[in-house]
Amino acid sequence: MIISEDKQAQAAVPGIKEYFLGAGEGLFLRVRPDGTKSWIRRYTNAAGKRKKTGLGKFPEISLDKAMAENKKVDQLLEAGKDPRIRRIEARVAQLKQALDTFEKVGREWHRHAATTHEWSPSYAAVACSSFVMV
């Protein structure tokens, strides 16, 4: 069965085992026994190994959005890039941004407490070193 609209994806019933329904051009709907559904792209990497990468959960990601993401994967593959590495790099960038935010809040908290004389200079140094904000 080839999925051509969201109603068909919605109608997919979980089975005893995980199974895949094709949507064309390497795009598949993965249906798990617990009822969760997600879009998967199967591809062959530069080393000739078969791989797959997730494109999002259904119904949060519709078939149209999954097809658009699938085209982005095609572009990455044509450029010789592995789409799984792209996702990992995006996660790392997101984590770095969260750490930067934490550091900014910590520095502002430290600066405020140290300049309003809530802390002695020695305690401010200890607080700073405990957050490794040197």
C-alpha positions as CSV (number, residue, x, y, z in Angstrom):
1,M,0.0,0.0,0.0
2,I,1.3,3.4,-1.0
3,I,0.3,6.3,1.3
4,S,-1.0,9.3,-0.8
5,E,-2.9,11.2,1.8
6,D,-3.1,11.7,5.6
7,K,-6.3,9.7,6.0
8,Q,-4.5,6.6,4.9
9,A,-1.8,7.2,7.5
10,Q,-4.4,7.8,10.1
11,A,-6.1,4.6,9.3
12,A,-2.9,2.5,9.7
13,V,-3.6,0.0,12.5
14,P,-0.8,-1.2,14.8
15,G,0.2,-4.9,14.5
16,I,2.1,-7.4,16.5
17,K,5.4,-6.2,14.9
18,E,6.6,-2.8,13.6
19,Y,5.9,-2.3,9.9
20,F,6.4,0.3,7.2
21,L,4.0,1.8,4.7
22,G,5.6,3.4,1.6
23,A,4.9,6.9,0.6
24,G,7.3,7.0,-2.4
25,E,10.9,8.3,-3.0
26,G,12.3,6.5,0.1
27,L,9.7,7.9,2.5
28,F,7.9,5.5,4.8
29,L,5.4,5.7,7.6
30,R,6.6,3.5,10.5
31,V,3.8,2.0,12.6
32,R,4.8,0.5,15.9
33,P,2.9,-2.0,18.0
34,D,2.2,0.7,20.6
35,G,0.4,2.7,18.0
36,T,2.9,5.4,17.5
37,K,3.5,6.5,13.9
38,S,6.5,8.3,12.5
39,W,8.0,9.3,9.1
40,I,11.2,7.6,8.2
41,R,13.5,8.1,5.2
42,R,15.6,5.2,4.0
43,Y,18.7,5.9,2.0
44,T,22.1,4.6,1.1
45,N,25.1,6.6,2.5
46,A,28.3,7.4,0.7
47,A,29.9,4.2,2.0
48,G,27.1,2.1,0.5
49,K,25.4,1.2,3.8
50,R,21.6,1.3,4.1
51,K,20.5,3.9,6.7
52,K,17.3,5.5,7.9
53,T,16.6,8.9,9.5
54,G,13.5,10.1,11.3
55,L,11.5,13.0,9.8
56,G,9.0,13.5,12.6
57,K,5.9,11.9,14.3
58,F,2.6,11.6,12.7
59,P,0.1,13.4,13.0
60,E,2.3,16.3,14.2
61,I,4.1,16.1,10.8
62,S,1.6,15.7,8.0
63,L,2.3,13.8,4.8
64,D,2.9,17.1,2.9
65,K,5.5,18.3,5.5
66,A,7.1,14.9,5.5
67,M,7.5,15.0,1.7
68,A,9.0,18.5,2.0
69,E,11.5,17.2,4.6
70,N,12.2,14.2,2.3
71,K,13.2,16.7,-0.5
72,K,15.6,18.4,1.9
73,V,17.1,14.9,2.6
74,D,17.5,14.4,-1.2
75,Q,19.3,17.8,-1.4
76,L,21.7,16.8,1.4
77,L,22.4,13.4,-0.2
78,E,23.1,15.0,-3.6
79,A,25.6,17.4,-1.8
80,G,27.3,14.3,-0.3
81,K,26.1,15.0,3.2
82,D,24.6,12.5,5.6
83,P,21.2,13.6,6.9
84,R,21.7,11.9,10.3
85,I,24.8,14.0,10.9
86,R,22.8,17.1,10.1
87,R,20.3,16.2,12.8
88,I,23.1,15.5,15.3
89,E,24.7,18.9,14.5
90,A,21.3,20.7,15.0
91,R,20.9,19.0,18.4
92,V,24.4,20.0,19.5
93,A,23.7,23.6,18.4
94,Q,20.5,23.6,20.4
95,L,22.3,22.3,23.5
96,K,25.0,24.9,23.1
97,Q,22.4,27.7,22.9
98,A,20.8,26.4,26.1
99,L,24.1,26.3,27.9
100,D,24.9,29.9,26.7
101,T,21.6,31.0,28.2
102,F,22.3,29.3,31.5
103,E,25.7,31.0,31.7
104,K,24.2,34.4,30.9
105,V,21.7,34.0,33.7
106,G,24.3,32.8,36.1
107,R,26.7,35.7,35.3
108,E,23.9,38.2,35.7
109,W,22.8,36.7,39.0
110,H,26.5,36.7,40.2
111,R,27.1,40.3,39.1
112,H,23.9,41.5,40.8
113,A,24.6,39.8,44.1
114,A,28.3,40.9,44.1
115,T,27.6,44.6,43.2
116,T,24.7,45.0,45.6
117,H,26.9,43.9,48.4
118,E,24.7,40.9,49.2
119,W,27.9,38.8,49.2
120,S,31.3,39.4,50.5
121,P,34.1,39.5,47.9
122,S,35.4,36.1,49.2
123,Y,31.9,34.5,48.9
124,A,31.4,36.0,45.4
125,A,34.7,34.3,44.3
126,V,33.6,31.0,45.8
127,A,30.2,31.2,44.1
128,C,31.9,32.1,40.8
129,S,34.3,29.2,41.0
130,S,31.5,26.8,41.8
131,F,29.8,27.7,38.5
132,V,33.1,27.6,36.7
133,M,32.3,31.1,35.3
134,V,35.9,32.3,35.7
